[in-house]
Amino acid sequence: MEDILYLCLFAFMAGFIDSVVGGGGLIQLPALLIFLPGVPLPTIFGTGKFAGIAGTTAAMVRYVRTVKINYLAILPAAAMAFVFSFLGARALSHLDANLLKPLILVLLVLVAVYTFIKKDFGSLHAPKLTASKERLYGLMVGAVIGFYDGFFGPGTGSFLIFIFIGLFGFNFLAASAAAKVVNVATNLSALLYFGYKGYILYDVAIPMAVCSIIGSQLGTRTALRRGVGFVRVLFLIVVSGIILKFAYDTYGTGGSDFANLASSVQVWFGRKG
């Protein structure tokens, strides 16, 4: 019972962070691994996805009611992300996810540096693409990010926000809202797979989901009230945290642990395919 209370606390924190700038999985997944020792890895992922998608969906609903979303561009991106997230998950049985870590680390550093240097980045909402290009780029973004989320995952929400600002010209709030729509699609794709296979501990996942929803509601409300500047600062903090985590996993003493985790995921998907 005590372990579930701790997991609920971490789910609340993950929901808060994820609702604003993404990255909640970096809080929730380690907590699940710590407080559910001996539980098979697919069940860890399935339970986490159930809790995570609850918070992400709650945040999306609140954003949709407040922030104007360009559905002509975002819905095709979400649909493509749904398909490619599943394909990315299946690719784990054939490719080594650890090979991506140095590349993702470099990309995250560039994202952080660019956002820090360009002070007005994401401060103005000035879409710069034609309607046809928005749909085309939306499909491309959905395919690439959806595949990445299914294949590897960490930092997906932050990457989406950066892309919607840099490529589409959205501000941080609009980009966060759009990212939630796409992220719900990628999470739903994975959750359907986990649910179908029976890899969800509902007695743990349901209370975590409730706390994730509470955290996401508080996070979304805070972001909407405090505006673009607050989201920008939190974005930089979370991306910096992700960079440190990637660097530690890639080059520090924690690399072997992460490698074992990735290896286990690959073995599992290979057997269950």
ZADO-1210 file (C-alpha; in nm, 4 decimals, padded with zeros to 6 digits):
<atoms>
<atom x="00.0000" y="00.0000" z="00.0000" code="MET" pos="1"/>
<atom x="00.2842" y="00.2364" z="00.0871" code="GLU" pos="2"/>
<atom x="00.4496" y="00.1681" z="-00.2490" code="ASP" pos="3"/>
<atom x="00.1301" y="00.2659" z="-00.4309" code="ILE" pos="4"/>
<atom x="00.1204" y="00.5939" z="-00.2377" code="LEU" pos="5"/>
<atom x="00.4751" y="00.6714" z="-00.3503" code="TYR" pos="6"/>
<atom x="00.3902" y="00.5793" z="-00.7084" code="LEU" pos="7"/>
<atom x="00.0865" y="00.8072" z="-00.6939" code="CYS" pos="8"/>
<atom x="00.3089" y="01.0936" z="-00.5774" code="LEU" pos="9"/>
<atom x="00.5464" y="01.0398" z="-00.8684" code="PHE" pos="10"/>
<atom x="00.2506" y="01.0093" z="-01.1070" code="ALA" pos="11"/>
<atom x="00.1247" y="01.3462" z="-00.9818" code="PHE" pos="12"/>
<atom x="00.4645" y="01.5086" z="-01.0443" code="MET" pos="13"/>
<atom x="00.4938" y="01.3431" z="-01.3854" code="ALA" pos="14"/>
<atom x="00.1462" y="01.4631" z="-01.4813" code="GLY" pos="15"/>
<atom x="00.2304" y="01.8196" z="-01.3790" code="PHE" pos="16"/>
<atom x="00.5575" y="01.8359" z="-01.5760" code="ILE" pos="17"/>
<atom x="00.4255" y="01.6464" z="-01.8775" code="ASP" pos="18"/>
<atom x="00.1182" y="01.8678" z="-01.9119" code="SER" pos="19"/>
<atom x="00.3360" y="02.1744" z="-01.9573" code="VAL" pos="20"/>
<atom x="00.6497" y="02.0708" z="-02.1459" code="VAL" pos="21"/>
<atom x="00.6561" y="01.6912" z="-02.1704" code="GLY" pos="22"/>
<atom x="00.9142" y="01.4650" z="-02.0088" code="GLY" pos="23"/>
<atom x="00.6876" y="01.3123" z="-01.7449" code="GLY" pos="24"/>
<atom x="00.7997" y="00.9632" z="-01.8375" code="GLY" pos="25"/>
<atom x="01.1476" y="01.0357" z="-01.7039" code="LEU" pos="26"/>
<atom x="00.9895" y="01.0754" z="-01.3590" code="ILE" pos="27"/>
<atom x="00.7339" y="00.7973" z="-01.3714" code="GLN" pos="28"/>
<atom x="00.9255" y="00.5106" z="-01.5343" code="LEU" pos="29"/>
<atom x="01.2169" y="00.5034" z="-01.2845" code="PRO" pos="30"/>
<atom x="00.9657" y="00.5160" z="-00.9990" code="ALA" pos="31"/>
<atom x="00.7815" y="00.2131" z="-01.1383" code="LEU" pos="32"/>
<atom x="01.1076" y="00.0217" z="-01.1746" code="LEU" pos="33"/>
<atom x="01.2012" y="00.0995" z="-00.8139" code="ILE" pos="34"/>
<atom x="00.8682" y="00.0363" z="-00.6412" code="PHE" pos="35"/>
<atom x="00.7599" y="-00.2649" z="-00.8477" code="LEU" pos="36"/>
<atom x="01.0638" y="-00.4915" z="-00.8213" code="PRO" pos="37"/>
<atom x="01.0296" y="-00.8243" z="-00.9927" code="GLY" pos="38"/>
<atom x="00.7395" y="-00.7125" z="-01.2114" code="VAL" pos="39"/>
<atom x="00.8015" y="-00.8037" z="-01.5775" code="PRO" pos="40"/>
<atom x="00.9212" y="-00.5151" z="-01.7923" code="LEU" pos="41"/>
<atom x="00.6230" y="-00.5153" z="-02.0333" code="PRO" pos="42"/>
<atom x="00.3880" y="-00.4855" z="-01.7344" code="THR" pos="43"/>
<atom x="00.5937" y="-00.1897" z="-01.6066" code="ILE" pos="44"/>
<atom x="00.5564" y="-00.0152" z="-01.9411" code="PHE" pos="45"/>
<atom x="00.1884" y="-00.1018" z="-01.9742" code="GLY" pos="46"/>
<atom x="00.1041" y="00.0211" z="-01.6252" code="THR" pos="47"/>
<atom x="00.3007" y="00.3413" z="-01.6844" code="GLY" pos="48"/>
<atom x="00.1320" y="00.4049" z="-02.0193" code="LYS" pos="49"/>
<atom x="-00.2118" y="00.3667" z="-01.8613" code="PHE" pos="50"/>
<atom x="-00.1303" y="00.6274" z="-01.5971" code="ALA" pos="51"/>
<atom x="00.0526" y="00.8529" z="-01.8411" code="GLY" pos="52"/>
<atom x="-00.2150" y="00.8685" z="-02.1074" code="ILE" pos="53"/>
<atom x="-00.4744" y="00.9629" z="-01.8450" code="ALA" pos="54"/>
<atom x="-00.2794" y="01.2728" z="-01.7509" code="GLY" pos="55"/>
<atom x="-00.1891" y="01.3595" z="-02.1090" code="THR" pos="56"/>
<atom x="-00.5513" y="01.3296" z="-02.2201" code="THR" pos="57"/>
<atom x="-00.6723" y="01.5458" z="-01.9311" code="ALA" pos="58"/>
<atom x="-00.4159" y="01.8119" z="-02.0217" code="ALA" pos="59"/>
<atom x="-00.5149" y="01.7933" z="-02.3878" code="MET" pos="60"/>
<atom x="-00.8838" y="01.8465" z="-02.3054" code="VAL" pos="61"/>
<atom x="-00.8055" y="02.1528" z="-02.0956" code="ARG" pos="62"/>
<atom x="-00.5767" y="02.2993" z="-02.3614" code="TYR" pos="63"/>
<atom x="-00.8349" y="02.2360" z="-02.6328" code="VAL" pos="64"/>
<atom x="-01.0905" y="02.4392" z="-02.4382" code="ARG" pos="65"/>
<atom x="-00.8553" y="02.7344" z="-02.3971" code="THR" pos="66"/>
<atom x="-00.5948" y="02.7385" z="-02.6747" code="VAL" pos="67"/>
<atom x="-00.6845" y="02.7573" z="-03.0430" code="LYS" pos="68"/>
<atom x="-00.5547" y="02.4466" z="-03.2208" code="ILE" pos="69"/>
<atom x="-00.5055" y="02.4095" z="-03.5950" code="ASN" pos="70"/>
<atom x="-00.6750" y="02.0722" z="-03.6354" code="TYR" pos="71"/>
<atom x="-00.6169" y="02.0589" z="-04.0117" code="LEU" pos="72"/>
<atom x="-00.2476" y="02.0211" z="-03.9400" code="ALA" pos="73"/>
<atom x="-00.2510" y="01.8480" z="-03.6023" code="ILE" pos="74"/>
<atom x="-00.5061" y="01.5705" z="-03.6592" code="LEU" pos="75"/>
<atom x="-00.3206" y="01.4246" z="-03.9631" code="PRO" pos="76"/>
<atom x="-00.0021" y="01.4389" z="-03.7551" code="ALA" pos="77"/>
<atom x="-00.1758" y="01.2557" z="-03.4704" code="ALA" pos="78"/>
<atom x="-00.3148" y="00.9885" z="-03.7029" code="ALA" pos="79"/>
<atom x="00.0259" y="00.9292" z="-03.8594" code="MET" pos="80"/>
<atom x="00.1886" y="00.9234" z="-03.5159" code="ALA" pos="81"/>
<atom x="-00.0608" y="00.6580" z="-03.4005" code="PHE" pos="82"/>
<atom x="00.0423" y="00.4250" z="-03.6841" code="VAL" pos="83"/>
<atom x="00.4159" y="00.4872" z="-03.6662" code="PHE" pos="84"/>
<atom x="00.4296" y="00.4574" z="-03.2885" code="SER" pos="85"/>
<atom x="00.3197" y="00.0963" z="-03.3223" code="PHE" pos="86"/>
<atom x="00.5723" y="00.0388" z="-03.6028" code="LEU" pos="87"/>
<atom x="00.8441" y="00.1911" z="-03.3888" code="GLY" pos="88"/>
<atom x="00.7603" y="-00.0439" z="-03.1036" code="ALA" pos="89"/>
<atom x="00.7825" y="-00.3407" z="-03.3370" code="ARG" pos="90"/>
<atom x="01.1208" y="-00.2213" z="-03.4677" code="ALA" pos="91"/>
<atom x="01.2698" y="-00.2781" z="-03.1225" code="LEU" pos="92"/>
<atom x="01.2995" y="-00.6470" z="-03.2025" code="SER" pos="93"/>
<atom x="01.5361" y="-00.5725" z="-03.4925" code="HIS" pos="94"/>
<atom x="01.7335" y="-00.2617" z="-03.3917" code="LEU" pos="95"/>
<atom x="01.9411" y="-00.1515" z="-03.0951" code="ASP" pos="96"/>
<atom x="01.7789" y="00.1495" z="-02.9276" code="ALA" pos="97"/>
<atom x="02.1078" y="00.2342" z="-02.7546" code="ASN" pos="98"/>
<atom x="02.2585" y="00.3343" z="-03.0897" code="LEU" pos="99"/>
<atom x="02.0241" y="00.6345" z="-03.0907" code="LEU" pos="100"/>
<atom x="02.1330" y="00.7747" z="-02.7554" code="LYS" pos="101"/>
<atom x="02.4387" y="00.9767" z="-02.8695" code="PRO" pos="102"/>
<atom x="02.2389" y="01.1272" z="-03.1576" code="LEU" pos="103"/>
<atom x="01.9425" y="01.2162" z="-02.9351" code="ILE" pos="104"/>
<atom x="02.1826" y="01.3670" z="-02.6793" code="LEU" pos="105"/>
<atom x="02.3311" y="01.5973" z="-02.9436" code="VAL" pos="106"/>
<atom x="01.9864" y="01.6984" z="-03.0692" code="LEU" pos="107"/>
<atom x="01.8675" y="01.7799" z="-02.7171" code="LEU" pos="108"/>
<atom x="02.1743" y="01.9950" z="-02.6525" code="VAL" pos="109"/>
<atom x="02.1079" y="02.1867" z="-02.9739" code="LEU" pos="110"/>
<atom x="01.7426" y="02.2330" z="-02.8743" code="VAL" pos="111"/>
<atom x="01.8408" y="02.3709" z="-02.5334" code="ALA" pos="112"/>
<atom x="02.1120" y="02.6014" z="-02.6681" code="VAL" pos="113"/>
<atom x="01.8901" y="02.7399" z="-02.9433" code="TYR" pos="114"/>
<atom x="01.5991" y="02.8000" z="-02.7060" code="THR" pos="115"/>
<atom x="01.8259" y="02.9700" z="-02.4516" code="PHE" pos="116"/>
<atom x="02.0018" y="03.1961" z="-02.7032" code="ILE" pos="117"/>
<atom x="01.6916" y="03.2927" z="-02.9001" code="LYS" pos="118"/>
<atom x="01.5070" y="03.4816" z="-02.6265" code="LYS" pos="119"/>
<atom x="01.1934" y="03.5399" z="-02.8366" code="ASP" pos="120"/>
<atom x="01.1670" y="03.1725" z="-02.9362" code="PHE" pos="121"/>
<atom x="00.8084" y="03.0652" z="-02.8774" code="GLY" pos="122"/>
<atom x="00.6999" y="03.4030" z="-02.7411" code="SER" pos="123"/>
<atom x="00.4850" y="03.4952" z="-03.0401" code="LEU" pos="124"/>
<atom x="00.2208" y="03.2881" z="-03.2133" code="HIS" pos="125"/>
<atom x="00.2867" y="03.3536" z="-03.5825" code="ALA" pos="126"/>
<atom x="00.2131" y="03.0471" z="-03.8012" code="PRO" pos="127"/>
<atom x="00.4382" y="03.0666" z="-04.1052" code="LYS" pos="128"/>
<atom x="00.3236" y="02.7789" z="-04.3261" code="LEU" pos="129"/>
<atom x="00.0449" y="02.7586" z="-04.5803" code="THR" pos="130"/>
<atom x="-00.2441" y="02.5241" z="-04.5021" code="ALA" pos="131"/>
<atom x="-00.1190" y="02.2593" z="-04.7460" code="SER" pos="132"/>
<atom x="00.2344" y="02.2717" z="-04.6059" code="LYS" pos="133"/>
<atom x="00.1017" y="02.2484" z="-04.2508" code="GLU" pos="134"/>
<atom x="-00.0808" y="01.9272" z="-04.3399" code="ARG" pos="135"/>
<atom x="00.2219" y="01.7859" z="-04.5235" code="LEU" pos="136"/>
<atom x="00.4666" y="01.8747" z="-04.2477" code="TYR" pos="137"/>
<atom x="00.2171" y="01.7504" z="-03.9907" code="GLY" pos="138"/>
<atom x="00.2171" y="01.4081" z="-04.1561" code="LEU" pos="139"/>
<atom x="00.5972" y="01.4052" z="-04.1654" code="MET" pos="140"/>
<atom x="00.6268" y="01.5104" z="-03.8020" code="VAL" pos="141"/>
<atom x="00.3691" y="01.2504" z="-03.6978" code="GLY" pos="142"/>
<atom x="00.5576" y="00.9738" z="-03.8790" code="ALA" pos="143"/>
<atom x="00.9017" y="01.0617" z="-03.7418" code="VAL" pos="144"/>
<atom x="00.8027" y="01.1461" z="-03.3839" code="ILE" pos="145"/>
<atom x="00.5493" y="00.8627" z="-03.3671" code="GLY" pos="146"/>
<atom x="00.8137" y="00.6112" z="-03.4708" code="PHE" pos="147"/>
<atom x="01.0607" y="00.7586" z="-03.2229" code="TYR" pos="148"/>
<atom x="00.8107" y="00.7456" z="-02.9359" code="ASP" pos="149"/>
<atom x="00.7246" y="00.3830" z="-03.0046" code="GLY" pos="150"/>
<atom x="01.0880" y="00.2857" z="-03.0583" code="PHE" pos="151"/>
<atom x="01.2586" y="00.4804" z="-02.7788" code="PHE" pos="152"/>
<atom x="01.0431" y="00.7565" z="-02.6311" code="GLY" pos="153"/>
<atom x="01.2244" y="00.9857" z="-02.3841" code="PRO" pos="154"/>
<atom x="01.1827" y="01.3541" z="-02.4667" code="GLY" pos="155"/>
<atom x="00.9016" y="01.3039" z="-02.7179" code="THR" pos="156"/>
<atom x="00.6847" y="01.5838" z="-02.5776" code="GLY" pos="157"/>
<atom x="00.9768" y="01.8272" z="-02.5664" code="SER" pos="158"/>
<atom x="01.0763" y="01.7467" z="-02.9242" code="PHE" pos="159"/>
<atom x="00.7165" y="01.8025" z="-03.0391" code="LEU" pos="160"/>
<atom x="00.6998" y="02.1411" z="-02.8680" code="ILE" pos="161"/>
<atom x="01.0299" y="02.2485" z="-03.0233" code="PHE" pos="162"/>
<atom x="00.9163" y="02.1387" z="-03.3703" code="ILE" pos="163"/>
<atom x="00.5781" y="02.3101" z="-03.3481" code="PHE" pos="164"/>
<atom x="00.7513" y="02.6336" z="-03.2475" code="ILE" pos="165"/>
<atom x="01.0472" y="02.6238" z="-03.4852" code="GLY" pos="166"/>
<atom x="00.8801" y="02.4736" z="-03.7905" code="LEU" pos="167"/>
<atom x="00.5173" y="02.5812" z="-03.7591" code="PHE" pos="168"/>
<atom x="00.5658" y="02.9159" z="-03.5837" code="GLY" pos="169"/>
<atom x="00.3478" y="02.8397" z="-03.2790" code="PHE" pos="170"/>
<atom x="00.4112" y="02.9957" z="-02.9381" code="ASN" pos="171"/>
<atom x="00.4889" y="02.7768" z="-02.6362" code="PHE" pos="172"/>
<atom x="00.1271" y="02.7418" z="-02.5226" code="LEU" pos="173"/>
<atom x="-00.0050" y="02.6554" z="-02.8688" code="ALA" pos="174"/>
<atom x="00.2861" y="02.4160" z="-02.9219" code="ALA" pos="175"/>
<atom x="00.2187" y="02.2471" z="-02.5861" code="SER" pos="176"/>
<atom x="-00.1469" y="02.2019" z="-02.6795" code="ALA" pos="177"/>
<atom x="-00.0619" y="02.0595" z="-03.0225" code="ALA" pos="178"/>
<atom x="00.2011" y="01.8312" z="-02.8704" code="ALA" pos="179"/>
<atom x="-00.0569" y="01.6849" z="-02.6325" code="LYS" pos="180"/>
<atom x="-00.2874" y="01.5880" z="-02.9206" code="VAL" pos="181"/>
<atom x="-00.0064" y="01.4036" z="-03.0997" code="VAL" pos="182"/>
<atom x="00.1273" y="01.2535" z="-02.7769" code="ASN" pos="183"/>
<atom x="-00.2140" y="01.1106" z="-02.6859" code="VAL" pos="184"/>
<atom x="-00.2156" y="00.9326" z="-03.0224" code="ALA" pos="185"/>
<atom x="00.1293" y="00.7775" z="-02.9732" code="THR" pos="186"/>
<atom x="00.0480" y="00.6713" z="-02.6177" code="ASN" pos="187"/>
<atom x="-00.2881" y="00.5240" z="-02.7200" code="LEU" pos="188"/>
<atom x="-00.1227" y="00.3129" z="-02.9875" code="SER" pos="189"/>
<atom x="00.1170" y="00.1621" z="-02.7349" code="ALA" pos="190"/>
<atom x="-00.1521" y="00.1271" z="-02.4667" code="LEU" pos="191"/>
<atom x="-00.3798" y="-00.0731" z="-02.6965" code="LEU" pos="192"/>
<atom x="-00.0968" y="-00.3157" z="-02.7558" code="TYR" pos="193"/>
<atom x="-00.0152" y="-00.3499" z="-02.3850" code="PHE" pos="194"/>
<atom x="-00.3818" y="-00.3827" z="-02.2933" code="GLY" pos="195"/>
<atom x="-00.4421" y="-00.6484" z="-02.5576" code="TYR" pos="196"/>
<atom x="-00.1507" y="-00.8516" z="-02.4218" code="LYS" pos="197"/>
<atom x="-00.2703" y="-00.8087" z="-02.0623" code="GLY" pos="198"/>
<atom x="00.0346" y="-00.6159" z="-01.9465" code="TYR" pos="199"/>
<atom x="-00.1343" y="-00.3651" z="-01.7143" code="ILE" pos="200"/>
<atom x="-00.1601" y="-00.3802" z="-01.3342" code="LEU" pos="201"/>
<atom x="-00.4933" y="-00.2022" z="-01.2990" code="TYR" pos="202"/>
<atom x="-00.4824" y="-00.1938" z="-00.9186" code="ASP" pos="203"/>
<atom x="-00.1694" y="00.0200" z="-00.9494" code="VAL" pos="204"/>
<atom x="-00.2422" y="00.1936" z="-01.2779" code="ALA" pos="205"/>
<atom x="-00.5858" y="00.3331" z="-01.1860" code="ILE" pos="206"/>
<atom x="-00.4827" y="00.5245" z="-00.8695" code="PRO" pos="207"/>
<atom x="-00.1712" y="00.6457" z="-01.0549" code="MET" pos="208"/>
<atom x="-00.3906" y="00.7620" z="-01.3413" code="ALA" pos="209"/>
<atom x="-00.6103" y="00.9611" z="-01.1028" code="VAL" pos="210"/>
<atom x="-00.3053" y="01.1348" z="-00.9543" code="CYS" pos="211"/>
<atom x="-00.1616" y="01.1949" z="-01.3004" code="SER" pos="212"/>
<atom x="-00.4874" y="01.3661" z="-01.4010" code="ILE" pos="213"/>
<atom x="-00.4772" y="01.5868" z="-01.0906" code="ILE" pos="214"/>
<atom x="-00.1158" y="01.6792" z="-01.1622" code="GLY" pos="215"/>
<atom x="-00.1859" y="01.7519" z="-01.5276" code="SER" pos="216"/>
<atom x="-00.4826" y="01.9712" z="-01.4421" code="GLN" pos="217"/>
<atom x="-00.2725" y="02.1737" z="-01.1996" code="LEU" pos="218"/>
<atom x="00.0126" y="02.1959" z="-01.4501" code="GLY" pos="219"/>
<atom x="-00.2110" y="02.3041" z="-01.7364" code="THR" pos="220"/>
<atom x="-00.3874" y="02.5618" z="-01.5209" code="ARG" pos="221"/>
<atom x="-00.0511" y="02.6988" z="-01.4071" code="THR" pos="222"/>
<atom x="00.0804" y="02.7187" z="-01.7632" code="ALA" pos="223"/>
<atom x="-00.2304" y="02.8969" z="-01.8916" code="LEU" pos="224"/>
<atom x="-00.2300" y="03.1404" z="-01.6009" code="ARG" pos="225"/>
<atom x="00.1411" y="03.2228" z="-01.6002" code="ARG" pos="226"/>
<atom x="00.1808" y="03.2275" z="-01.9779" code="GLY" pos="227"/>
<atom x="00.4510" y="03.1690" z="-02.2353" code="VAL" pos="228"/>
<atom x="00.7422" y="03.2887" z="-02.0216" code="GLY" pos="229"/>
<atom x="00.6780" y="03.0286" z="-01.7510" code="PHE" pos="230"/>
<atom x="00.6486" y="02.7488" z="-02.0073" code="VAL" pos="231"/>
<atom x="00.9746" y="02.8564" z="-02.1733" code="ARG" pos="232"/>
<atom x="01.1677" y="02.8445" z="-01.8444" code="VAL" pos="233"/>
<atom x="01.0209" y="02.5077" z="-01.7465" code="LEU" pos="234"/>
<atom x="01.0943" y="02.3767" z="-02.0970" code="PHE" pos="235"/>
<atom x="01.4633" y="02.4663" z="-02.0569" code="LEU" pos="236"/>
<atom x="01.4768" y="02.3056" z="-01.7111" code="ILE" pos="237"/>
<atom x="01.3161" y="01.9803" z="-01.8285" code="VAL" pos="238"/>
<atom x="01.5280" y="01.9578" z="-02.1457" code="VAL" pos="239"/>
<atom x="01.8412" y="02.0159" z="-01.9341" code="SER" pos="240"/>
<atom x="01.7294" y="01.7337" z="-01.7042" code="GLY" pos="241"/>
<atom x="01.6757" y="01.5030" z="-02.0003" code="ILE" pos="242"/>
<atom x="02.0226" y="01.5936" z="-02.1341" code="ILE" pos="243"/>
<atom x="02.1844" y="01.5052" z="-01.8010" code="LEU" pos="244"/>
<atom x="01.9928" y="01.1763" z="-01.7889" code="LYS" pos="245"/>
<atom x="02.0951" y="01.0853" z="-02.1444" code="PHE" pos="246"/>
<atom x="02.4574" y="01.1809" z="-02.0799" code="ALA" pos="247"/>
<atom x="02.4655" y="00.9712" z="-01.7637" code="TYR" pos="248"/>
<atom x="02.3054" y="00.6715" z="-01.9345" code="ASP" pos="249"/>
<atom x="02.5336" y="00.7012" z="-02.2366" code="THR" pos="250"/>
<atom x="02.8705" y="00.7776" z="-02.0808" code="TYR" pos="251"/>
<atom x="02.8316" y="00.7412" z="-01.7020" code="GLY" pos="252"/>
<atom x="02.8104" y="00.4445" z="-01.4674" code="THR" pos="253"/>
<atom x="02.4371" y="00.4135" z="-01.5326" code="GLY" pos="254"/>
<atom x="02.4916" y="00.3208" z="-01.8954" code="GLY" pos="255"/>
<atom x="02.5025" y="-00.0518" z="-01.8280" code="SER" pos="256"/>
<atom x="02.1708" y="-00.0407" z="-01.6407" code="ASP" pos="257"/>
<atom x="02.0011" y="00.1439" z="-01.9245" code="PHE" pos="258"/>
<atom x="02.1549" y="-00.0962" z="-02.1736" code="ALA" pos="259"/>
<atom x="02.0121" y="-00.3911" z="-01.9805" code="ASN" pos="260"/>
<atom x="01.6704" y="-00.2229" z="-01.9756" code="LEU" pos="261"/>
<atom x="01.6787" y="-00.1584" z="-02.3517" code="ALA" pos="262"/>
<atom x="01.8022" y="-00.5126" z="-02.4135" code="SER" pos="263"/>
<atom x="01.5134" y="-00.6554" z="-02.2106" code="SER" pos="264"/>
<atom x="01.2635" y="-00.4515" z="-02.4113" code="VAL" pos="265"/>
<atom x="01.4133" y="-00.5803" z="-02.7375" code="GLN" pos="266"/>
<atom x="01.4013" y="-00.9418" z="-02.6211" code="VAL" pos="267"/>
<atom x="01.0424" y="-00.9056" z="-02.5053" code="TRP" pos="268"/>
<atom x="00.9163" y="-00.7508" z="-02.8295" code="PHE" pos="269"/>
<atom x="01.1047" y="-01.0141" z="-03.0281" code="GLY" pos="270"/>
<atom x="00.9387" y="-01.2957" z="-02.8375" code="ARG" pos="271"/>
<atom x="00.5905" y="-01.1470" z="-02.8344" code="LYS" pos="272"/>
<atom x="00.5944" y="-01.0587" z="-03.2049" code="GLY" pos="273"/>
</atoms>
